[in-house]
Amino acid sequence: MKYALLFPLLFLISCHCKTEDELINITLPDCIQSIIIDPKASVGLKTVQAQKVNGNVHYWLNTDLTHVDGAEYIINNQCDTVCYFCGECQIPDCSKKYTSNWVLIWKN
């Protein structure tokens, strides 16, 4: 009985790691690189995290502004805003497609 639970757990862990490895090895798009190196554009930027959604990589520009009722934006490879998280606003429908499995790509 012990092993019946162990094998599915190991399978889930191995699948989860593969997805993270794929994302970690990606090169940041030029528009995100320019945000990171520009002191004015990156003010307050803590991390850039990524997640695949329908085969596309989305990037969360984490500024911790949701803690003070602000918004944090999720962008695509062209730096177009595709969604956002916010502290005290109505949760947008687009945020429902994201899981908690964000992968850290860059940290300040």
Summary of the structure (lengths in Angstrom):
residues: 108
radius of gyration: 16.2
end to end distance: 46.0
largest distance: 57.5
contacts: 271
relative contact order: 0.18
helix: 37%
strand: 28%
